[in-house]
Amino acid sequence: MLVYVLPLLLSHPQQAGSVQAPQPQYTAEQDHKAMMDALHIESIRPGKNGMNPRDPNYANYDESKANPFPTLPDPLVFKSGKPVKSARDWRRRRTEIVEDFDREIYGRVPRHTPRVNWEVASTTNENNGNFKVVTKKLIGHVDNSSFPSIKVDIQVSLSTPADAKGPVPVIMEFGFAFPAGPRPGGNRPTGGPVRAPQGSQPGGGGPTWQQQVLAKGWGYATITPNSVQADNGAGLTQGIIGLVNKGQFRKPDDWGALRAWAWGASRALDYFETEKAVNAKQVGLEGHSRYGKATIVAMAYDPRFAIAYVSSSGEGGAKLSRRNWGEIVENVAGSGEYHWMAGNFIKYAGPLGWGDLPVDAHELIAMCAPRPVFISGGALNGDGWVDAKGMFMAAAAAGPVYKLLGKKDMGTTEYPPIETPLIDGDVAFRQHSGGHTPGPNWPTFITFASRYIQAPG
């Protein structure tokens, strides 16, 4: 059992009735170093450079070198070696997989988290293109009575058709809910190509994704991830993670930002279950880039979400971590991105390797079964960093679990030509010819989703 020692960082225990000391501020590098000390790791292997082809450590884009660990953990074999033969067996096997993801990859959500009290900050009748909608700005006030110096207010915007005949399905995006404050960034702070923001269709042509959703009679929502947890290591003693830890630093198996963002999405779904305008049994999730990672994590852990559109999620998302293509484990384990994950994830960038990972992304997708999941990526010349083929391979390897549960896989394990939709099964895939954007695949996702969710009437 690891003893969590922080020689660099002092803890600040609070005695009952005492005045809280000011919270110290540390850099991501300091927090990362402290976690490495706790894991007894002196150094880790560097991540790949995704920007400069002349760098000796430039990311690999040679398929002949992409699969150094071709054998994946089998989701349909128990740790004891016994095969999984039934849906009942799968429920037990899934528990084993969840434990590995909790401990080693994304971290554990505390058994008890604060309640969230939702406030409707405003209600507005407005137009979105040719559609009349009712938009509510929502604030989820997280109970901070256990540690008042940390305040967390979850920002959510919800828009539903004004002429709806009853509760409507809603697609919720990880994005930017309120019209003020810092806009969430792209996929990679370091190492990878510059990322275009998500939003309307590329080049401004055609309807926005929100208008495409409204055309189906559905509603849409947006949750601001940074209102739940900051997107940097320096913020790990703040936000919901810092609040639950009372300003202290994480243990190696504590949750990271991805699970914190997913937790926030689940709390928004709690509110939707009380909202008469929303059919809470038909709420889908969409996220792009780092928020694509959050989308697949939220979908995997909360069975109430009906469907997911996972766009360009890459390493730490739907991409196989055993793949040497574009972004790799070492990038995510470094000080710029480790906050997304459990501290234990750092081990797999040194002294352990990718082959030592107890689970991989195909099992994360399998955790979503039997619910439908759409995996998406862009063209190699604009989105190669996220490894569309590695995400396809993960989706294909999740197929046997879907079939065991009476659902359909993608129907092939052969990587399809670009812009070939594989949407006849319950796990789906398409690589579009655009860059790092979800825009070109929205129409395909909506076609896929229309098999599962419908507007009233």
C-alpha positions as CSV (number, residue, x, y, z in Angstrom):
1,M,0.0,0.0,0.0
2,L,1.4,3.4,-1.0
3,V,1.9,6.0,1.7
4,Y,1.1,9.4,0.2
5,V,4.0,11.7,1.2
6,L,4.3,15.2,-0.1
7,P,7.7,16.5,0.8
8,L,7.2,19.5,-1.5
9,L,3.7,20.4,-0.5
10,L,2.4,21.1,3.0
11,S,-1.1,20.0,3.9
12,H,-3.4,22.2,5.9
13,P,-5.6,20.2,8.3
14,Q,-8.6,22.0,9.6
15,Q,-9.7,21.6,13.2
16,A,-13.4,21.8,14.0
17,G,-14.4,25.4,14.6
18,S,-11.1,26.8,13.4
19,V,-10.7,29.6,10.9
20,Q,-9.6,28.3,7.5
21,A,-6.1,29.2,6.4
22,P,-5.8,30.9,3.0
23,Q,-5.4,28.2,0.3
24,P,-1.9,28.0,-1.1
25,Q,-1.4,28.1,-4.8
26,Y,0.9,25.6,-6.6
27,T,1.8,25.2,-10.2
28,A,0.9,22.1,-12.2
29,E,4.5,21.2,-12.3
30,Q,4.8,21.3,-8.5
31,D,1.6,19.2,-8.1
32,H,2.8,16.8,-10.8
33,K,6.2,16.4,-9.0
34,A,4.5,15.8,-5.7
35,M,2.4,13.0,-7.3
36,M,5.5,11.4,-8.8
37,D,7.1,11.5,-5.3
38,A,4.1,9.8,-3.9
39,L,4.4,7.1,-6.5
40,H,8.2,6.9,-5.9
41,I,8.9,7.8,-9.5
42,E,12.0,9.9,-10.3
43,S,11.3,10.5,-14.0
44,I,8.9,9.6,-16.8
45,R,9.4,9.2,-20.6
46,P,8.7,12.4,-22.6
47,G,5.6,12.7,-24.7
48,K,5.7,13.1,-28.5
49,N,6.1,16.3,-30.3
50,G,3.1,16.7,-32.6
51,M,4.2,20.0,-34.1
52,N,7.7,19.7,-35.6
53,P,8.4,16.8,-38.0
54,R,12.2,17.5,-37.7
55,D,12.1,16.8,-33.9
56,P,13.7,13.4,-33.2
57,N,10.8,12.8,-30.8
58,Y,8.2,13.6,-33.4
59,A,4.9,11.7,-33.2
60,N,4.7,8.4,-35.2
61,Y,2.4,8.3,-38.2
62,D,3.7,5.1,-39.7
63,E,1.2,2.3,-39.4
64,S,3.9,-0.4,-39.5
65,K,5.1,1.0,-36.2
66,A,1.8,1.7,-34.7
67,N,0.9,-1.5,-32.8
68,P,3.8,-2.6,-30.5
69,F,1.3,-4.3,-28.2
70,P,-1.3,-5.8,-30.6
71,T,-2.9,-8.1,-28.0
72,L,-5.6,-6.3,-26.1
73,P,-7.1,-7.3,-22.7
74,D,-10.2,-9.4,-23.4
75,P,-13.4,-7.8,-21.9
76,L,-15.1,-11.2,-22.1
77,V,-12.6,-13.1,-19.9
78,F,-12.7,-12.8,-16.1
79,K,-9.4,-12.1,-14.3
80,S,-9.6,-15.7,-13.2
81,G,-9.4,-16.8,-16.8
82,K,-13.0,-18.0,-17.1
83,P,-14.9,-16.8,-20.1
84,V,-17.9,-14.5,-19.9
85,K,-20.9,-16.3,-21.4
86,S,-24.0,-14.4,-20.4
87,A,-25.3,-10.9,-19.6
88,R,-25.2,-11.9,-16.0
89,D,-21.6,-12.8,-16.3
90,W,-20.9,-9.5,-18.1
91,R,-22.3,-7.5,-15.2
92,R,-19.7,-9.2,-12.9
93,R,-16.9,-8.8,-15.5
94,R,-17.9,-5.1,-15.9
95,T,-17.3,-4.6,-12.2
96,E,-13.7,-5.9,-12.6
97,I,-13.2,-3.5,-15.5
98,V,-14.6,-0.5,-13.6
99,E,-12.3,-1.2,-10.7
100,D,-9.3,-1.1,-13.0
101,F,-10.4,2.1,-14.6
102,D,-11.1,3.6,-11.2
103,R,-7.8,2.7,-9.6
104,E,-5.4,3.2,-12.5
105,I,-6.9,5.4,-15.2
106,Y,-9.5,7.9,-14.3
107,G,-9.6,7.8,-10.5
108,R,-12.3,7.1,-8.0
109,V,-15.2,9.5,-7.4
110,P,-15.6,9.8,-3.6
111,R,-18.3,7.7,-2.2
112,H,-20.0,10.8,-0.8
113,T,-20.1,14.0,-2.9
114,P,-21.9,17.2,-2.0
115,R,-25.4,17.8,-3.1
116,V,-26.2,20.3,-5.8
117,N,-29.0,22.8,-5.6
118,W,-30.1,24.0,-9.0
119,E,-31.2,27.6,-9.6
120,V,-32.9,28.8,-12.8
121,A,-31.0,32.0,-13.2
122,S,-33.0,33.2,-16.2
123,T,-35.7,32.0,-18.7
124,T,-35.7,33.6,-22.1
125,N,-38.0,33.1,-25.2
126,E,-35.7,33.5,-28.2
127,N,-35.1,32.5,-31.8
128,N,-32.3,30.1,-33.0
129,G,-32.4,30.5,-36.7
130,N,-36.0,29.8,-37.7
131,F,-36.8,27.9,-34.5
132,K,-38.4,29.4,-31.4
133,V,-36.9,28.1,-28.2
134,V,-37.2,28.6,-24.5
135,T,-33.7,28.9,-23.0
136,K,-32.9,28.5,-19.3
137,K,-29.6,29.5,-17.7
138,L,-29.0,27.1,-14.8
139,I,-26.6,27.3,-12.0
140,G,-25.9,24.3,-9.9
141,H,-24.7,25.5,-6.5
142,V,-22.6,22.7,-5.0
143,D,-22.9,22.5,-1.2
144,N,-19.6,23.7,0.2
145,S,-20.6,23.8,3.9
146,S,-17.8,21.3,4.6
147,F,-15.2,23.7,3.2
148,P,-16.6,27.2,2.5
149,S,-13.4,28.6,1.1
150,I,-14.0,26.6,-2.1
151,K,-17.1,27.5,-4.2
152,V,-18.3,25.5,-7.1
153,D,-21.2,26.7,-9.3
154,I,-22.0,24.5,-12.3
155,Q,-23.0,26.4,-15.4
156,V,-25.6,24.8,-17.8
157,S,-27.7,26.3,-20.5
158,L,-30.9,24.4,-21.7
159,S,-32.9,25.2,-24.8
160,T,-36.1,23.4,-25.7
161,P,-38.5,24.0,-28.7
162,A,-41.2,26.5,-27.7
163,D,-43.9,24.6,-29.5
164,A,-43.0,21.1,-28.2
165,K,-46.0,18.8,-27.6
166,G,-44.4,17.2,-24.6
167,P,-41.0,16.5,-23.0
168,V,-38.3,16.4,-25.6
169,P,-35.0,14.5,-26.0
170,V,-32.0,16.7,-25.3
171,I,-28.4,16.5,-26.6
172,M,-26.0,18.1,-24.1
173,E,-22.6,19.3,-25.2
174,F,-19.5,19.8,-23.1
175,G,-18.7,23.4,-24.1
176,F,-19.5,26.9,-23.0
177,A,-22.8,27.5,-21.4
178,F,-22.7,31.2,-20.4
179,P,-21.8,34.2,-22.6
180,A,-19.0,35.5,-20.4
181,G,-15.7,34.1,-18.9
182,P,-12.9,32.1,-20.4
183,R,-13.8,29.9,-23.3
184,P,-12.6,26.3,-22.9
185,G,-9.6,25.4,-24.9
186,G,-8.8,22.9,-27.6
187,N,-7.5,19.3,-27.2
188,R,-3.9,19.8,-26.2
189,P,-2.1,22.5,-24.3
190,T,1.2,21.1,-25.4
191,G,2.7,18.7,-28.0
192,G,-0.1,18.6,-30.5
193,P,-1.4,20.6,-33.4
194,V,-3.4,23.8,-32.8
195,R,-7.1,23.0,-32.3
196,A,-10.0,24.8,-33.9
197,P,-12.9,25.7,-31.5
198,Q,-16.1,23.7,-31.9
199,G,-19.3,25.4,-32.9
200,S,-21.1,25.7,-36.2
201,Q,-20.3,23.9,-39.4
202,P,-16.9,24.6,-40.9
203,G,-16.7,27.7,-42.9
204,G,-20.0,28.9,-41.5
205,G,-22.0,27.0,-44.1
206,G,-25.2,25.2,-43.2
207,P,-27.1,25.0,-40.0
208,T,-25.4,24.8,-36.6
209,W,-25.6,21.6,-34.7
210,Q,-28.2,23.1,-32.4
211,Q,-30.4,24.0,-35.4
212,Q,-29.9,20.5,-36.7
213,V,-31.1,19.1,-33.4
214,L,-34.1,21.5,-33.3
215,A,-35.1,20.4,-36.8
216,K,-35.7,16.9,-35.2
217,G,-37.9,18.4,-32.5
218,W,-35.2,17.8,-29.9
219,G,-33.7,20.3,-27.4
220,Y,-30.0,21.1,-26.7
221,A,-27.9,21.9,-23.7
222,T,-24.4,23.0,-22.9
223,I,-22.4,22.4,-19.7
224,T,-19.2,24.4,-18.9
225,P,-16.6,21.9,-17.7
226,N,-14.4,24.5,-16.2
227,S,-17.2,25.5,-13.9
228,V,-16.9,22.1,-12.3
229,Q,-13.2,21.6,-12.4
230,A,-10.3,23.7,-13.8
231,D,-8.5,22.3,-16.9
232,N,-5.1,22.3,-15.3
233,G,-3.0,20.7,-12.6
234,A,-2.8,23.9,-10.6
235,G,-6.5,23.7,-10.0
236,L,-6.6,20.2,-8.5
237,T,-6.9,21.7,-5.0
238,Q,-9.9,23.8,-6.2
239,G,-13.1,22.9,-8.0
240,I,-15.1,19.9,-7.0
241,I,-12.0,17.8,-6.5
242,G,-10.5,20.4,-4.1
243,L,-13.8,20.9,-2.3
244,V,-14.2,17.2,-1.5
245,N,-10.5,17.0,-0.5
246,K,-10.9,20.1,1.6
247,G,-8.1,21.9,-0.3
248,Q,-5.7,19.0,0.1
249,F,-3.8,17.2,-2.7
250,R,-5.0,14.1,-4.4
251,K,-4.2,10.5,-3.5
252,P,-2.9,8.5,-6.4
253,D,-6.3,6.9,-7.0
254,D,-8.4,10.1,-6.6
255,W,-10.4,11.3,-9.5
256,G,-9.1,13.6,-12.2
257,A,-10.7,16.3,-14.3
258,L,-12.4,13.9,-16.8
259,R,-14.3,12.1,-14.1
260,A,-15.1,15.5,-12.4
261,W,-16.5,16.8,-15.7
262,A,-18.5,13.6,-16.1
263,W,-19.8,14.0,-12.5
264,G,-21.0,17.5,-13.4
265,A,-22.8,16.2,-16.5
266,S,-24.5,13.6,-14.3
267,R,-25.6,16.4,-11.9
268,A,-27.1,18.3,-14.9
269,L,-29.0,15.1,-15.7
270,D,-30.3,15.1,-12.1
271,Y,-31.8,18.5,-12.9
272,F,-33.2,17.3,-16.2
273,E,-35.1,14.6,-14.4
274,T,-37.0,17.3,-12.6
275,E,-37.6,19.5,-15.7
276,K,-41.0,19.0,-17.3
277,A,-39.7,20.1,-20.7
278,V,-37.1,17.3,-20.9
279,N,-37.5,13.6,-21.5
280,A,-34.7,12.7,-19.2
281,K,-34.6,9.1,-20.5
282,Q,-33.5,10.4,-23.8
283,V,-30.6,12.7,-23.0
284,G,-27.5,12.3,-25.1
285,L,-24.0,13.6,-24.7
286,E,-21.6,15.2,-27.1
287,G,-18.1,16.4,-26.7
288,H,-15.1,17.2,-28.9
289,S,-11.4,16.7,-28.2
290,R,-10.7,16.7,-24.5
291,Y,-14.4,17.0,-24.0
292,G,-14.8,13.9,-26.3
293,K,-12.8,12.1,-23.5
294,A,-15.2,13.5,-20.9
295,T,-18.1,12.3,-23.0
296,I,-17.1,8.7,-23.3
297,V,-16.2,8.7,-19.6
298,A,-19.5,10.1,-18.6
299,M,-21.4,7.7,-20.9
300,A,-19.4,4.7,-19.5
301,Y,-20.1,5.5,-15.9
302,D,-23.6,6.8,-15.9
303,P,-26.1,4.4,-17.4
304,R,-28.8,7.1,-17.5
305,F,-27.3,8.7,-20.6
306,A,-29.1,7.4,-23.7
307,I,-26.5,8.0,-26.4
308,A,-23.1,9.6,-27.0
309,Y,-21.3,11.4,-29.8
310,V,-17.6,11.1,-29.0
311,S,-15.6,13.4,-31.3
312,S,-11.8,13.3,-31.8
313,S,-11.3,12.1,-28.2
314,G,-7.8,10.5,-28.8
315,E,-5.5,9.3,-26.0
316,G,-7.3,9.0,-22.7
317,G,-10.6,8.7,-24.6
318,A,-11.7,6.3,-27.3
319,K,-8.2,5.7,-28.7
320,L,-6.3,2.5,-27.8
321,S,-3.5,3.4,-25.4
322,R,-1.5,0.5,-26.8
323,R,-1.2,2.4,-30.1
324,N,1.9,4.3,-31.1
325,W,0.2,7.0,-33.2
326,G,0.0,10.7,-32.6
327,E,-0.6,11.4,-28.9
328,I,0.5,8.7,-26.6
329,V,0.3,7.8,-22.9
330,E,3.4,9.8,-22.1
331,N,1.8,13.0,-23.4
332,V,-1.2,12.6,-21.1
333,A,1.0,11.5,-18.1
334,G,3.1,14.7,-18.4
335,S,2.5,17.9,-16.3
336,G,0.3,19.5,-19.0
337,E,-2.4,16.8,-19.1
338,Y,-2.0,14.5,-16.1
339,H,-4.8,16.3,-14.2
340,W,-7.3,14.7,-16.5
341,M,-6.5,11.3,-15.0
342,A,-5.8,9.5,-11.7
343,G,-2.3,10.1,-10.4
344,N,-1.7,6.3,-10.9
345,F,-1.9,6.8,-14.6
346,I,1.6,8.5,-14.5
347,K,3.1,5.1,-13.7
348,Y,2.5,3.9,-17.3
349,A,4.9,6.5,-18.7
350,G,7.6,5.1,-16.4
351,P,8.5,2.7,-14.9
352,L,5.6,0.8,-16.4
353,G,4.7,0.7,-20.1
354,W,1.6,0.6,-22.2
355,G,1.5,-3.2,-22.2
356,D,1.1,-3.1,-18.4
357,L,-2.2,-1.2,-18.6
358,P,-4.8,-3.5,-17.1
359,V,-7.5,-2.1,-19.4
360,D,-7.8,-0.2,-22.7
361,A,-10.2,2.1,-24.5
362,H,-12.2,-0.8,-26.1
363,E,-13.3,-1.7,-22.6
364,L,-14.3,1.8,-21.8
365,I,-16.6,1.7,-24.9
366,A,-17.8,-1.7,-23.8
367,M,-18.8,-0.2,-20.4
368,C,-21.4,1.8,-22.4
369,A,-23.1,-1.3,-23.8
370,P,-25.8,-1.9,-24.7
371,R,-26.4,1.8,-25.2
372,P,-25.5,3.3,-28.6
373,V,-22.2,5.1,-29.0
374,F,-20.9,7.1,-32.1
375,I,-17.1,7.4,-32.4
376,S,-15.9,10.2,-34.7
377,G,-12.6,11.6,-36.0
378,G,-11.3,13.9,-38.7
379,A,-8.9,13.4,-41.6
380,L,-5.2,12.4,-41.0
381,N,-3.9,15.7,-42.4
382,G,-6.0,17.7,-39.9
383,D,-6.7,15.4,-37.0
384,G,-4.0,12.7,-37.1
385,W,-2.9,13.4,-33.5
386,V,-6.1,11.8,-32.1
387,D,-5.6,8.5,-34.1
388,A,-8.9,7.8,-35.9
389,K,-7.8,4.3,-36.7
390,G,-7.0,3.6,-33.0
391,M,-10.5,4.8,-32.1
392,F,-12.0,2.6,-34.8
393,M,-10.0,-0.4,-33.5
394,A,-11.3,0.2,-30.0
395,A,-14.9,0.4,-31.2
396,A,-14.4,-2.8,-33.2
397,A,-12.9,-4.6,-30.1
398,A,-15.9,-3.5,-28.0
399,G,-18.3,-5.2,-30.5
400,P,-18.3,-8.6,-28.9
401,V,-19.7,-7.2,-25.7
402,Y,-22.5,-5.5,-27.7
403,K,-23.2,-8.8,-29.4
404,L,-23.3,-10.7,-26.1
405,L,-25.9,-8.3,-24.9
406,G,-28.1,-8.8,-28.0
407,K,-27.0,-5.7,-29.8
408,K,-25.1,-5.1,-33.1
409,D,-21.4,-4.3,-33.6
410,M,-20.1,-2.3,-36.5
411,G,-20.2,-5.3,-38.8
412,T,-16.6,-5.1,-39.7
413,T,-13.0,-5.0,-38.3
414,E,-11.6,-3.6,-41.5
415,Y,-10.8,0.1,-41.3
416,P,-13.2,1.8,-43.7
417,P,-12.4,4.5,-46.4
418,I,-12.8,8.0,-45.1
419,E,-16.4,9.4,-45.0
420,T,-17.8,5.8,-44.9
421,P,-20.5,5.8,-42.2
422,L,-20.7,2.6,-40.1
423,I,-24.0,3.3,-38.4
424,D,-26.1,0.1,-38.8
425,G,-25.0,-1.3,-35.5
426,D,-25.2,0.1,-31.9
427,V,-21.6,1.0,-31.8
428,A,-20.9,3.3,-34.8
429,F,-18.0,5.1,-36.5
430,R,-17.2,7.6,-39.2
431,Q,-14.1,9.5,-40.1
432,H,-14.8,12.8,-42.0
433,S,-12.5,14.7,-44.3
434,G,-12.4,17.8,-42.2
435,G,-9.9,18.8,-39.5
436,H,-10.2,18.8,-35.8
437,T,-13.9,19.6,-35.6
438,P,-17.1,17.8,-34.8
439,G,-19.0,19.7,-37.5
440,P,-19.0,17.4,-40.5
441,N,-20.2,14.4,-38.6
442,W,-23.2,16.0,-36.9
443,P,-25.6,15.0,-39.7
444,T,-24.4,11.4,-39.5
445,F,-24.7,11.3,-35.8
446,I,-28.2,12.7,-35.9
447,T,-29.2,10.1,-38.4
448,F,-27.8,7.4,-36.1
449,A,-29.4,8.9,-33.0
450,S,-32.8,9.1,-34.7
451,R,-33.1,5.3,-34.4
452,Y,-33.0,5.6,-30.6
453,I,-34.6,9.0,-29.7
454,Q,-37.7,10.7,-31.0
455,A,-39.5,13.9,-30.4
456,P,-43.0,13.7,-28.8
457,G,-45.8,13.2,-31.3
